[in-house]
């Protein structure tokens, strides 16, 4: 007989609504953010977003920069840290918990390497794998130390963001993700591993968000939101908006940024405020989930199904974007503007939500999640 030893995956009936609903909804923002990276063939501006002239595209680019760029991945990082605590709390011993979490993180790193090499070098799975390995050593650290580390890490986050994203305005050459503008598929394939290794440098903010997620997971704040969560749901998105709006106006061509120092300051404020915004989004969804309770309609059920299969849906997004937008495939990335690309991203996300709902009704887990579970929780 096949038997599971020690820790086992969470069953369908044991899952909490808030994390799944947050993942399912926020995959829409991931789709919008990632699809923008595929646009090419035009001059690049702030944070390597293409420079556009039509008003609908300029407005769309400004809104995406303000509310999406640098806001979605910190929220997922917080949920990642939150989820690690849930796994840790089910352990029978510290050694067992560390073994399972380390094994899961290592396999996430492998998944990310494959995804980053074959499809999208801006992959986040590998980043979370590295993050998980680091968090394995911090799960017994006191709350105060966690929050001090989270706050202190904002300094290198601001500095790195100011340097990495302060690219020349109006240049025809990409500063990163070169493979997304290469017409030869073999050359793009050769570049992607290099780009994938460089990706964590531009996503250092996940560390702060994940540490806060660990702290929140100890209190189960997504399941039982308190006054702090309610305040975070208001002030987090507000901080994200205030910190992202200046760069959004620059990206849309509504505001100029004079000099490298101004661009660096805007980038630093954008990324740091994005962490607050991402955490605020998670808090807001926690409150919505608490309000929904057990009264889950078709839309909530479908979004939750997507969240339960978030890795599969995330990978499916890359398949669609590579097929439709890459220059060595259909090549729409060289012709579409920001407005059309956001519509494409929203449609892709909606299609994955529908696919996830069909899988839920058929009683089928996402294939990526199934494989990760089998590798993380070995059976005898």
N, C-alpha and C positions, 0 to 999 in steps of 0.2 A: 504493500500500500504506500502511496505517496503521502508524505507528511511534511508539514512546514515546521522548521525548528525556530524557536525564539521569536523574534520580531516578524510580523507578517504585514502585508499591505492592508490599508484601510478598506473595509468593505463598503459597498454602495450605500447601505443604510447608515453607516457611521459618519459619512461625510457631512461637513458643515456648509451651509449655503454661502456665507459671505466670501470665503476665499475662492470658491468656484465661480460665483457670479462676478467677482472682481476680475479674475483671469479672463473669463469669457468676454466681458465688456471691454476690457482694456486691450484685448487682441486687436480691436478696431484701431486703436491708436498706434499699436505696433505696425499694423499694415500701412497706415498713412505715413509713418516715419520712415519705414524701410523702402517703400515704393519711391519716395522722393530721391533716394540715393541712386536710383537707376536712370534718372534723367541725364542726358548728355547731349553733346553736339552744339552747345551754346555757351557763352561766357558764364563763368561761375562767380558768385558773389560770396556773401557772408556764410560761414559754415558750409561752404561748397554747395550752396543752393543755387540753381540756375537763375540768371537775371532775366526777368520777364517784363513785357511791355503792355500786354492787354490787362485791363483793369480787373476782370474776374480772376485771372491768374495771380495778379499781384495781391489782391485781397485774400485769396485762398492761401498763398504762400505766407502772408503775414499771420493769418489765423493759425496755420499749422505750426509755425515757429513759436507762437505765443503759448498755445495750449497743448501741443503734442511733442515737439522736439525736446528731447531730454527730460520728458515728464513720465513717459510710459515705462521705460526700463527701470527707474528707481522703484516704481510701485511693484513691479514684478520681483525685484530684488528683496523688497520688504516682505512680500508673500513667500519668497524662497526661505528667508530666515525664519519666518513664522512657521512654515511647514517643517523645517528642521527641528524646531522645538517640539512639534507634535510627535514626530518620530522618536525623538529623544525621550519624551515622557512615557512612551510605551515600552521602553527597554526593560530588561530584567537585571541588567548590570551595566556599569559604565563601559566596560570593554565591549559588550554586545552592541550598545548604542553607537560607539565610535566605529566599530567594524562595519556596521550597516551604512552609516552615513558616509564613511570614507569610500566604501565600495560604490555607493550611489554617485558620489561626486566624481570619482574616477571614470565611471561609465558616462556621466554627463560630459566630461572632458573629451572622451572618445566620440560620443555623438556629435559634439560641437566640431571636432576636427573633421569628421566626415562631411557634415553640413557645410562647414566653412570652405572646405576644399572643392566640393562638387557643386555647390549652389551659391551660397552667399557668404562672403568673407566677413561681413559685419555680424556674424553669428553671435548670439548671446549665451547659448548653451555651454560653450566652453568657458566663458567668463564665470558663469554660475558654478561650473565644476571647480574651478580654481577657488572661487569664493567659499564653496562648501568645504573644501579641504582646510581652508583657514579657520572657518567657523567651528570645525570639529574640536579645535583646541580652545575655543572660547565659550563653549556652552555651559561651563561651570563657573565662569567669571561672574563676579557680583554685578548687579544692575548698575551701580554707580560707575564702575569701571567701563562697562559697555557704553554708557552714554557719554562718558568723557572721551573714549576712543572715537565714537561716532562724530562728536563735535570737532575734535582735533583733526580728524581726517579731512574735514572740509577745507583746510588750508592747502594741502597738496592738490586737492580736487580743483580748487579755484586757480591755482598756479598752472597746473597742467592744461586745464581747459583754455586758459588765456593764451597759452603757447601753441597748443595743438590746433586750435580752430581759428587762429588769427591768420587766415590765408589771404593772399592778395585779392583785391576786388577787381573783377572784370578780366580775370585771366582765362585763357583757353585751355590751360592744363590743369588736370585734377591734382590735388595735393595728397589724396589718399583714395583707396578703393579704385585704383587705376583699371582693374579688370572689368569694371562695369561700363567702360567706354571703349573696350578693345574688341575689334571685329573678329579677330582670329580666336576661335574657341580654345585652341591648344595654348596660345600665349596667355589667355585669361586664366586657364587652368593652372598654369605654372605660377602666375602671380598670386592667386588666391591664398595659398598657404602662408605666404609672406605677409599678406594683408591680415589674415586671421590672427597671426601671432601679434601683430601690432594693435589689434582691436581693443584689448583690455586697457591700453594707455588712454584711450578716449572715453572709457566707461568707468573711470575710477570711482565715480559717485555711487556705484552699487554697494560699495563697502559700508558707507554711512547708512544707506537705506536698509541694508540687510541687518546691521547691528541693531537698528531701531526695531526691525521686524522680530528679531530674537527677543528683545526686551518686551515687545507687545505680545509675543507668543506666550511668554511666561504668565501673562495676566489674562490671556484669551480675550484680548480687547476687541477682536473682530466678531467674536461670538456674543460677548456681553459688553457692548460699548458703554462707556461711562461719560462723565462730563468732559474729560480730557479728549476723548474721541470726538465729541460734538464740537469742541473748540477747534480741533485739528481739521474737521470737515469744513470749517468756515475759513480759518486763517491759512491753512495749507494752500488750497487753490487760489486764494487771494494773493498770497506771496508769490506763487508761481506765475500768476498773471502779471503782477507788477514787475517782477524780475524778467519776464519773457517778452513783454510788450515792446520795450525799446528795440531789442534785436529783431522782433517781428516787423516793426515799422521800417527798419533798415533793410530787411530781406525783401519787403514789398516795394521798396523804392520810395517810401513816404517820408523817410528821414535819412539824413546823411550822418556818417560817422567819420569825423575828421581826425586822421592820424592813427598810428598803430596803438598808442596808449588808450585811446577811446575804444577801439575795437577790442583790445584785450580786456578792458574793464567790463564792457558789455557782455563778452563771452563768459567771464568769470561769474558775473551776476546771474546770467541766464542759466548756467549749469547748477549753481548752488541753489537758486530759487526753484529749479526744476525738481530737486530732491524734496523740498517742502511741498511742491505741488503734487508730486507722485504719492507722497504719504497722505496728503489731504484727500486725493482721489480714493485711496483705499479706505480712509475713515468715512468718507461720504457713502461709499457702497456698503460699508458695515452698518451704517444707520438705515439705509434703504432695506438691507436684508433683514434687520431686526423688525422693521415695519411690516415687511412682507410676511414674516413668520412662516406658517405652514400653508398660507393661501397662495400657492404658486400656480400662476397661469401658464399658458403655452410658451409665452415669450421668456419668462423667467426659467422655465424648465429647459428651453433650448439654449439659453445663454449659460446656464449652469452645466449643461452637457458639454458645451464647447470648452468651458473652464476645466472640466474634468479631463478633457482630451486636448489640453492647451498645447502640448508639445507636438502632437500630430497636426493640429490646425496651424501652428506656427510653421512647421516644415512644408505644409501644403501651400501656404502663402508664398514661400520661396520658389516652389515649383511653378506656380502661376506667374510670378514676376519675372523669373528667368525666361520662361517661354514667351511671354508677351513683350517684355521691355528690353531685353538684352540685345545688343547690336548684332550678335552672331545667331540670334533666333528671329523672331518677327520684327523686332527693332522699334517698337512703339516708343521706347524711351527717348529716341532722337526726335520725335515729332509731337508728343503730347505735352501740354502745359500742366501747371500745378492743379488747376481745377479738374481737368479730365483725369489726371492721375489719382487724385483723391477719390473721385467717383469710382475709378477702377479698384482702388484699394478697398473702398467700402463694399463694393459688390463682391470682391474676393472674400472679405471677412464674412459677409452675409452667407455666402455659399458654404463656407466652412461651418458656420453655425447650423445651417440646414443639414449638412452631412453629419455633424455631431449628434443632432437630434435623431436622425435616422438610426445611427449606431446605438443611441440610448434605447430607442424603442425595440431594436433587435437584440438588446442585451449584450452588445459588443463593446469592448473597451477600445480605445485608440490603439493602433498597432505600435506606435512609438512608446506609449506608456506601458503596454503589455510587455514589450521587449525589455524596457528598463526595469520593470518589476521582477522579471524572471532573472535578470542579471544581478539585481540588488539583493533579492531574497532567495538564496539558493535552496533547492529542495533535495531531499534524500529519497 
